[in-house]
Each structure stands twice: as C-alpha cells, then as structure tokens.
Amino acid sequence: MTVSEIIAALPLTVITAPENPEQEVKGGYASDLLSNVMGQAGAGFLWVTMQGHQNIVAVASLLGLAGIILAGGAKPDEETIRKAGREKIALLTTELSTFEISGRLYQLGISGQC
C-alpha cells in the first residue's frame, strides 16, 4: 500500500504532506523510545508514536521512514511541524490509540517485517 492509500483508508489527519504520496509503505513500527526505533524500524516504514517533539522528525529523516503517525490524539509542537515540512516527512495524527491504529495498519497488510 502507498502512503496516500493508507491516508485515505484510515482516520488520519495530515499535518505535513509526504514528499512522495505514492511511496510504497514497506512496514510499520510502534514505539515511543527513539533509540528503539532507530534500531528496529526500516526505510519505508510508518512509525506510530505519541511523541510530538522535533527529534521524531530527525529519526524519521535519518531512517528514510515513509512517515510518522502520532496516535492517541497527540499533537506535534510547532517546531516539529516546521521541521517535518522542511524535511518533507509525512506527519499524520489520529485519535485512535497506538494499539488500535497499529491493528488497523496490520489489517491493511502493513507488518513489522522488512
């Protein structure tokens, strides 16, 4: 599935648009521990977190992630939004819990496997 197909299929709000909406999402990872994400997530993955600070954009950019989903109604701070825009990282939010959005991604065929 592509980033744009996932955005259309799930209750997500686009905060910053993806650089390539037709990018194929290769997997997903859910964690709030940045070092854990850096060691476990892969390029092209969607990352589900509740963190809203600008360091999440740095991690996503470093790994080449397809985007970040802030779950549980978490909101990014203004600097995070600006940084995501500059880095062209898809920043999405949802009111669904991390558990729920991860389950829905899995139902769409997005797994944690590379």
C-alpha distance (Angstrom), angle and dihedral (degrees) to the residues before:
residue distance angle dihedral
M1 . . .
T2 3.76 . .
V3 3.78 127.5 .
S4 3.81 90.7 -109.0
E5 3.82 92.1 50.8
I6 3.80 90.6 51.6
I7 3.81 91.3 48.6
A8 3.82 89.5 52.1
A9 3.82 93.8 45.8
L10 3.80 100.1 48.1
P11 3.82 136.9 51.0
L12 3.80 94.6 -100.1
T13 3.78 130.2 144.8
V14 3.79 115.7 -146.8
I15 3.80 111.0 -133.0
T16 3.81 95.5 169.0
A17 3.78 122.2 11.4
P18 3.79 121.5 -119.7
E19 3.80 117.5 -105.5
N20 3.80 89.0 -128.4
P21 3.83 112.3 23.4
E22 3.80 89.6 -174.5
Q23 3.80 93.0 57.8
E24 3.78 111.3 130.2
V25 3.81 111.9 -118.1
K26 3.80 106.8 -132.1
G27 3.80 98.6 -170.2
G28 3.74 146.0 -39.1
Y29 3.76 139.7 -110.6
A30 3.81 132.0 -168.8
S31 3.80 121.7 -158.7
D32 3.78 141.3 119.4
L33 3.80 93.8 -151.0
L34 3.81 108.0 94.0
S35 3.81 95.5 -157.4
N36 3.79 89.7 51.4
V37 3.80 91.1 53.1
M38 3.80 91.1 48.4
G39 3.81 90.2 54.0
Q40 3.79 99.2 41.4
A41 3.82 112.4 27.3
G42 3.77 120.8 82.7
A43 3.78 137.6 -148.1
G44 3.78 111.2 -75.4
F45 3.82 93.7 24.6
L46 3.80 125.8 131.5
W47 3.79 111.9 -128.9
V48 3.80 120.7 -146.6
T49 3.81 115.1 -157.9
M50 3.79 143.4 141.6
Q51 3.80 93.4 -136.8
G52 3.80 114.6 113.4
H53 3.81 103.2 -179.7
Q54 3.80 126.3 108.9
N55 3.81 95.6 -103.6
I56 3.80 89.2 76.6
V57 3.80 88.8 65.5
A58 3.80 91.0 51.0
V59 3.81 90.6 53.2
A60 3.82 92.5 46.2
S61 3.79 91.4 49.6
L62 3.80 93.3 46.3
L63 3.81 92.1 51.8
G64 3.80 97.7 38.6
L65 3.80 92.8 -121.3
A66 3.80 120.1 -177.0
G67 3.79 89.5 -129.9
I68 3.77 150.3 -52.6
I69 3.80 126.6 -99.5
L70 3.80 116.1 -159.5
A71 3.80 105.3 -152.0
G72 3.78 134.4 -161.5
G73 3.78 94.8 36.3
A74 3.82 92.4 -62.5
K75 3.79 112.9 161.2
P76 3.81 126.1 -150.1
D77 3.77 118.5 -124.9
E78 3.81 118.7 -115.1
E79 3.80 95.2 -101.6
T80 3.81 89.7 52.7
I81 3.79 90.3 53.4
R82 3.81 92.1 48.8
K83 3.81 92.2 47.0
A84 3.83 92.6 47.8
G85 3.80 88.9 51.1
R86 3.80 92.4 50.5
E87 3.81 92.1 46.3
K88 3.84 91.9 42.8
I89 3.81 91.5 -127.1
A90 3.80 116.2 156.6
L91 3.79 107.0 -117.7
L92 3.79 113.7 -169.0
T93 3.80 133.6 173.9
T94 3.78 134.2 -157.7
E95 3.78 136.4 -179.7
L96 3.82 88.7 -139.4
S97 3.80 117.6 103.9
T98 3.79 120.6 -106.7
F99 3.81 88.3 -105.7
E100 3.81 93.8 51.1
I101 3.82 97.9 45.0
S102 3.81 90.8 45.4
G103 3.80 89.8 52.5
R104 3.78 91.9 49.4
L105 3.81 91.4 49.4
Y106 3.80 88.5 51.1
Q107 3.82 90.5 50.8
L108 3.82 87.6 55.0
G109 3.80 89.7 55.4
I110 3.80 99.3 -97.3
S111 3.81 109.0 136.3
G112 3.78 134.7 174.6
Q113 3.79 91.7 -110.7
C114 3.79 123.4 103.7
